[in-house]
């Protein structure tokens, strides 16, 4: 099961709660203002390679300042929920 995690009215991550195994937070795929992937490249590559279609949060035109805020918010949510942020 996956639940959206919102911040400032935008979905920034997913809380993944598998039937087996521990829950985790799946961070967004983030593109900077030059349309380069700056977070979530591994997830994006895995999805492309698998050929599977998924729904996953994507943030575009992200500045370094906004990315820092997203990182802080994900860390805060992780602490509050007691659930790690996935690194893949």
SEMAR-173311 format. One line per field, with one value per residue: residue number from 1; residue in three letters; x, y, z of N, C-alpha, C, O, CB in turn. Coordinates in nm, 2 decimals, padded with zeros to 4 digits. Glycine has a CB too. Example, Ala and Ser with C-alpha at 12.3 -4.5 7.8 and 13.67 -1.06 7.14 Angstrom:
2
n: 1, 2
res: ala, ser
n.u: 01.32, 01.28
n.v: -00.57, -00.22
n.w: 00.78, 00.71
ca.u: 01.23, 01.37
ca.v: -00.45, -00.11
ca.w: 00.78, 00.71
c.u: 01.32, 01.29
c.v: -00.33, 00.00
c.w: 00.78, 00.79
o.u: 01.42, 01.34
o.v: -00.33, 00.11
o.w: 00.85, 00.80
cb.u: 01.13, 01.41
cb.v: -00.45, -00.06
cb.w: 00.90, 00.57
***
This chain:
88
n: 1, 2, 3, 4, 5, 6, 7, 8, 9, 10, 11, 12, 13, 14, 15, 16, 17, 18, 19, 20, 21, 22, 23, 24, 25, 26, 27, 28, 29, 30, 31, 32, 33, 34, 35, 36, 37, 38, 39, 40, 41, 42, 43, 44, 45, 46, 47, 48, 49, 50, 51, 52, 53, 54, 55, 56, 57, 58, 59, 60, 61, 62, 63, 64, 65, 66, 67, 68, 69, 70, 71, 72, 73, 74, 75, 76, 77, 78, 79, 80, 81, 82, 83, 84, 85, 86, 87, 88
res: unk, unk, unk, unk, unk, unk, unk, unk, unk, unk, unk, unk, unk, unk, unk, unk, unk, unk, unk, unk, unk, unk, unk, unk, unk, unk, unk, unk, unk, unk, unk, unk, unk, unk, unk, unk, unk, unk, unk, unk, unk, unk, unk, unk, unk, unk, unk, unk, unk, unk, unk, unk, unk, unk, unk, unk, unk, unk, unk, unk, unk, unk, unk, unk, unk, unk, unk, unk, unk, unk, unk, unk, unk, unk, unk, unk, unk, unk, unk, unk, unk, unk, unk, unk, unk, unk, unk, unk
n.u: 00.08, 00.05, 00.08, 00.01, 00.23, 00.20, 00.31, 00.29, 00.07, 00.14, 00.23, 00.50, 00.63, 00.60, 00.45, 00.54, 00.39, 00.45, 00.31, 00.47, 00.77, 00.94, 00.79, 00.86, 00.97, 00.93, 01.11, 01.06, 01.10, 01.32, 01.36, 01.59, 01.62, 01.73, 01.63, 01.75, 01.79, 01.80, 01.74, 01.65, 01.73, 01.80, 01.56, 01.41, 01.57, 01.54, 01.27, 01.24, 01.40, 01.26, 01.02, 00.78, 00.48, 00.44, 00.29, 00.44, 00.57, 00.67, 00.89, 00.94, 01.16, 01.32, 01.49, 01.81, 01.76, 01.50, 01.52, 01.67, 01.49, 01.30, 01.44, 01.48, 01.22, 01.14, 01.32, 01.22, 00.96, 01.02, 01.14, 00.92, 00.73, 00.89, 01.00, 01.22, 01.37, 01.39, 01.68, 01.69
n.v: -00.12, 00.23, 00.56, 00.90, 01.16, 01.48, 01.82, 02.16, 02.16, 01.99, 01.67, 01.52, 01.28, 00.93, 00.71, 00.40, 00.09, -00.21, -00.55, -00.74, -00.70, -00.39, -00.06, 00.23, 00.55, 00.68, 00.90, 01.20, 01.22, 01.45, 01.73, 01.98, 02.34, 02.33, 02.10, 01.87, 01.56, 01.57, 01.44, 01.11, 00.97, 00.70, 00.56, 00.65, 00.54, 00.27, 00.23, 00.30, 00.10, -00.13, -00.11, -00.08, 00.09, 00.35, 00.55, 00.82, 01.07, 01.38, 01.65, 01.95, 02.20, 02.27, 02.46, 02.49, 02.58, 02.51, 02.23, 02.18, 02.24, 02.05, 01.82, 01.86, 01.85, 01.59, 01.45, 01.53, 01.42, 01.15, 01.12, 01.18, 00.97, 00.75, 00.60, 00.50, 00.70, 00.60, 00.51, 00.44
n.w: 00.00, -00.07, 00.04, -00.02, 00.07, 00.17, 00.13, 00.17, 00.00, -00.20, -00.33, -00.20, -00.15, -00.10, 00.13, 00.18, 00.25, 00.27, 00.24, 00.34, 00.52, 00.61, 00.65, 00.45, 00.33, 00.02, -00.16, -00.38, -00.74, -00.86, -01.06, -01.17, -01.25, -01.50, -01.61, -01.53, -01.36, -01.01, -00.79, -00.71, -00.93, -00.95, -00.90, -01.12, -01.33, -01.27, -01.31, -01.58, -01.70, -01.62, -01.75, -01.64, -01.55, -01.32, -01.06, -00.93, -00.71, -00.87, -00.89, -01.05, -01.19, -00.96, -00.73, -00.56, -00.30, -00.26, -00.28, -00.05, 00.15, 00.09, 00.15, 00.43, 00.52, 00.45, 00.62, 00.87, 00.86, 00.84, 01.10, 01.26, 01.19, 01.24, 01.04, 00.78, 00.52, 00.19, 00.00, -00.25
ca.u: 00.00, 00.12, 00.00, 00.08, 00.27, 00.19, 00.37, 00.25, -00.03, 00.21, 00.28, 00.65, 00.68, 00.50, 00.47, 00.52, 00.37, 00.44, 00.24, 00.58, 00.88, 00.92, 00.75, 00.96, 00.93, 00.99, 01.12, 01.02, 01.20, 01.33, 01.44, 01.63, 01.57, 01.78, 01.56, 01.84, 01.75, 01.89, 01.71, 01.56, 01.78, 01.80, 01.42, 01.38, 01.64, 01.48, 01.13, 01.26, 01.46, 01.16, 00.91, 00.65, 00.43, 00.41, 00.26, 00.54, 00.58, 00.78, 00.90, 01.02, 01.21, 01.35, 01.61, 01.88, 01.70, 01.38, 01.56, 01.71, 01.37, 01.23, 01.52, 01.45, 01.08, 01.15, 01.38, 01.12, 00.85, 01.08, 01.15, 00.78, 00.67, 00.98, 01.02, 01.33, 01.36, 01.46, 01.79, 01.68
ca.v: 00.00, 00.35, 00.67, 01.02, 01.25, 01.62, 01.94, 02.28, 02.12, 01.92, 01.54, 01.52, 01.15, 00.82, 00.62, 00.26, 00.00, -00.34, -00.65, -00.80, -00.60, -00.27, 00.06, 00.33, 00.67, 00.69, 01.04, 01.23, 01.24, 01.59, 01.79, 02.12, 02.43, 02.29, 01.97, 01.76, 01.49, 01.59, 01.34, 01.00, 00.91, 00.55, 00.52, 00.67, 00.44, 00.13, 00.23, 00.29, -00.04, -00.24, -00.10, -00.08, 00.22, 00.37, 00.68, 00.86, 01.22, 01.44, 01.79, 02.01, 02.34, 02.28, 02.53, 02.43, 02.62, 02.43, 02.10, 02.17, 02.24, 01.91, 01.72, 01.88, 01.80, 01.44, 01.41, 01.56, 01.32, 01.03, 01.11, 01.17, 00.84, 00.64, 00.53, 00.56, 00.75, 00.51, 00.57, 00.39
ca.w: 00.00, -00.08, 00.07, -00.05, 00.18, 00.11, 00.20, 00.10, -00.10, -00.31, -00.29, -00.21, -00.12, -00.08, 00.24, 00.13, 00.36, 00.20, 00.32, 00.41, 00.53, 00.69, 00.58, 00.42, 00.26, -00.12, -00.19, -00.51, -00.84, -00.86, -01.17, -01.14, -01.34, -01.63, -01.64, -01.49, -01.24, -00.90, -00.68, -00.76, -01.06, -00.94, -00.91, -01.25, -01.41, -01.25, -01.38, -01.73, -01.73, -01.60, -01.84, -01.56, -01.53, -01.18, -01.02, -00.83, -00.71, -00.95, -00.87, -01.16, -01.17, -00.82, -00.70, -00.45, -00.18, -00.24, -00.25, 00.09, 00.22, 00.07, 00.23, 00.57, 00.54, 00.45, 00.75, 00.98, 00.85, 00.88, 01.24, 01.32, 01.16, 01.27, 00.91, 00.71, 00.38, 00.10, -00.07, -00.39
c.u: 00.09, 00.03, 00.08, 00.11, 00.28, 00.26, 00.34, 00.16, 00.02, 00.25, 00.43, 00.71, 00.57, 00.55, 00.44, 00.50, 00.34, 00.37, 00.35, 00.69, 00.84, 00.87, 00.87, 00.90, 01.01, 00.99, 01.08, 01.13, 01.20, 01.42, 01.47, 01.58, 01.62, 01.73, 01.66, 01.79, 01.85, 01.85, 01.62, 01.60, 01.77, 01.66, 01.38, 01.44, 01.57, 01.34, 01.15, 01.31, 01.35, 01.05, 00.78, 00.61, 00.40, 00.36, 00.36, 00.55, 00.70, 00.77, 00.99, 01.06, 01.25, 01.49, 01.68, 01.82, 01.58, 01.41, 01.61, 01.59, 01.30, 01.31, 01.49, 01.31, 01.07, 01.21, 01.29, 01.01, 00.90, 01.09, 01.01, 00.72, 00.76, 01.00, 01.13, 01.29, 01.45, 01.57, 01.79, 01.57
c.v: 00.12, 00.47, 00.80, 01.10, 01.39, 01.72, 02.06, 02.25, 02.04, 01.78, 01.54, 01.38, 01.05, 00.74, 00.48, 00.17, -00.14, -00.44, -00.73, -00.70, -00.48, -00.15, 00.15, 00.45, 00.67, 00.84, 01.07, 01.22, 01.39, 01.64, 01.94, 02.21, 02.41, 02.15, 01.85, 01.69, 01.51, 01.51, 01.23, 00.94, 00.76, 00.50, 00.53, 00.57, 00.30, 00.12, 00.22, 00.15, -00.15, -00.23, -00.09, 00.07, 00.24, 00.52, 00.72, 01.01, 01.27, 01.59, 01.85, 02.15, 02.37, 02.36, 02.46, 02.46, 02.53, 02.28, 02.08, 02.17, 02.10, 01.81, 01.74, 01.83, 01.65, 01.39, 01.42, 01.45, 01.19, 01.01, 01.10, 01.04, 00.73, 00.55, 00.59, 00.61, 00.66, 00.58, 00.52, 00.45
c.w: 00.00, -00.05, 00.04, 00.07, 00.12, 00.20, 00.12, -00.02, -00.21, -00.26, -00.31, -00.19, -00.11, 00.05, 00.19, 00.24, 00.29, 00.30, 00.40, 00.41, 00.60, 00.60, 00.55, 00.34, 00.13, -00.15, -00.34, -00.61, -00.87, -00.98, -01.13, -01.25, -01.48, -01.67, -01.62, -01.36, -01.13, -00.78, -00.75, -00.89, -01.06, -00.96, -01.06, -01.35, -01.40, -01.32, -01.53, -01.77, -01.72, -01.70, -01.77, -01.55, -01.38, -01.17, -00.91, -00.83, -00.79, -00.92, -00.98, -01.12, -01.03, -00.81, -00.58, -00.32, -00.15, -00.21, -00.11, 00.18, 00.21, 00.16, 00.38, 00.61, 00.54, 00.58, 00.87, 00.98, 00.89, 01.03, 01.31, 01.31, 01.21, 01.16, 00.83, 00.57, 00.29, 00.03, -00.22, -00.46
o.u: 00.19, -00.08, 00.20, 00.04, 00.35, 00.27, 00.37, 00.17, -00.05, 00.31, 00.48, 00.83, 00.45, 00.66, 00.32, 00.59, 00.23, 00.37, 00.33, 00.72, 00.72, 00.91, 00.97, 00.79, 01.13, 00.89, 01.07, 01.25, 01.09, 01.53, 01.39, 01.50, 01.57, 01.78, 01.64, 01.74, 01.97, 01.93, 01.53, 01.53, 01.74, 01.64, 01.32, 01.37, 01.56, 01.31, 01.08, 01.26, 01.35, 00.99, 00.67, 00.70, 00.33, 00.39, 00.36, 00.54, 00.81, 00.66, 01.10, 01.00, 01.22, 01.58, 01.62, 01.82, 01.55, 01.35, 01.58, 01.59, 01.24, 01.25, 01.48, 01.30, 01.01, 01.16, 01.28, 00.97, 00.83, 01.06, 01.00, 00.65, 00.71, 01.02, 01.14, 01.20, 01.56, 01.55, 01.87, 01.54
o.v: 00.13, 00.47, 00.80, 01.11, 01.42, 01.71, 02.06, 02.32, 02.02, 01.77, 01.56, 01.36, 01.09, 00.71, 00.45, 00.16, -00.18, -00.43, -00.77, -00.64, -00.45, -00.15, 00.14, 00.44, 00.67, 00.90, 00.98, 01.21, 01.45, 01.58, 02.01, 02.17, 02.47, 02.10, 01.75, 01.76, 01.48, 01.51, 01.27, 00.87, 00.70, 00.40, 00.44, 00.52, 00.23, 00.02, 00.14, 00.10, -00.24, -00.33, -00.09, 00.16, 00.15, 00.60, 00.65, 01.07, 01.22, 01.65, 01.80, 02.22, 02.47, 02.32, 02.38, 02.38, 02.49, 02.22, 01.98, 02.09, 02.05, 01.73, 01.64, 01.77, 01.59, 01.29, 01.34, 01.40, 01.11, 00.91, 01.02, 00.99, 00.62, 00.43, 00.71, 00.56, 00.63, 00.70, 00.56, 00.43
o.w: 00.07, -00.10, 00.07, 00.17, 00.02, 00.32, 00.00, -00.12, -00.31, -00.15, -00.42, -00.20, -00.11, 00.07, 00.17, 00.33, 00.27, 00.42, 00.51, 00.31, 00.63, 00.48, 00.62, 00.29, 00.12, -00.18, -00.42, -00.57, -00.89, -01.00, -01.08, -01.34, -01.58, -01.77, -01.68, -01.27, -01.14, -00.68, -00.82, -00.96, -01.16, -01.03, -01.12, -01.44, -01.49, -01.37, -01.59, -01.87, -01.80, -01.73, -01.84, -01.53, -01.32, -01.25, -00.80, -00.93, -00.79, -00.92, -01.00, -01.03, -00.97, -00.87, -00.51, -00.23, -00.04, -00.13, -00.05, 00.28, 00.31, 00.22, 00.45, 00.71, 00.63, 00.63, 00.95, 01.08, 00.96, 01.08, 01.40, 01.40, 01.23, 01.18, 00.82, 00.51, 00.32, -00.01, -00.30, -00.58
cb.u: -00.10, 00.19, -00.04, -00.01, 00.41, 00.04, 00.52, 00.38, -00.09, 00.33, 00.21, 00.70, 00.77, 00.49, 00.39, 00.64, 00.25, 00.57, 00.17, 00.62, 00.93, 01.05, 00.64, 01.08, 00.96, 00.91, 01.26, 00.96, 01.16, 01.38, 01.36, 01.78, 01.60, 01.93, 01.51, 01.99, 01.73, 01.88, 01.63, 01.42, 01.92, 01.86, 01.33, 01.42, 01.79, 01.47, 01.05, 01.37, 01.57, 01.10, 00.91, 00.67, 00.31, 00.53, 00.11, 00.68, 00.59, 00.76, 00.95, 00.93, 01.11, 01.36, 01.58, 02.03, 01.66, 01.29, 01.68, 01.80, 01.27, 01.23, 01.67, 01.46, 00.98, 01.22, 01.51, 01.06, 00.79, 01.22, 01.22, 00.69, 00.64, 00.92, 00.88, 01.44, 01.41, 01.36, 01.92, 01.67
cb.v: 00.00, 00.37, 00.67, 01.11, 01.21, 01.66, 01.92, 02.35, 02.25, 01.99, 01.43, 01.61, 01.15, 00.73, 00.66, 00.22, 00.04, -00.40, -00.75, -00.94, -00.57, -00.23, 00.13, 00.26, 00.80, 00.61, 01.10, 01.37, 01.15, 01.65, 01.78, 02.13, 02.57, 02.29, 01.98, 01.81, 01.33, 01.74, 01.41, 01.05, 00.96, 00.51, 00.60, 00.82, 00.44, 00.11, 00.35, 00.40, -00.07, -00.23, -00.21, -00.15, 00.25, 00.35, 00.70, 00.80, 01.27, 01.41, 01.83, 02.01, 02.44, 02.14, 02.68, 02.48, 02.76, 02.44, 02.06, 02.29, 02.35, 01.87, 01.75, 02.03, 01.86, 01.39, 01.49, 01.70, 01.32, 01.01, 01.24, 01.28, 00.83, 00.57, 00.53, 00.46, 00.90, 00.44, 00.54, 00.24
cb.w: 00.12, -00.22, 00.22, -00.15, 00.24, 00.10, 00.23, 00.04, -00.15, -00.37, -00.38, -00.10, 00.00, -00.20, 00.37, 00.03, 00.44, 00.16, 00.23, 00.34, 00.39, 00.76, 00.65, 00.34, 00.34, -00.22, -00.17, -00.52, -00.98, -00.73, -01.30, -01.13, -01.30, -01.62, -01.78, -01.47, -01.27, -00.86, -00.56, -00.77, -01.09, -00.80, -00.82, -01.29, -01.38, -01.10, -01.34, -01.77, -01.64, -01.46, -01.94, -01.42, -01.62, -01.09, -00.97, -00.86, -00.57, -01.10, -00.72, -01.29, -01.22, -00.76, -00.66, -00.45, -00.18, -00.38, -00.35, 00.12, 00.18, -00.08, 00.21, 00.60, 00.44, 00.33, 00.77, 00.96, 00.70, 00.81, 01.29, 01.25, 01.02, 01.39, 00.83, 00.69, 00.36, 00.00, -00.01, -00.40
***
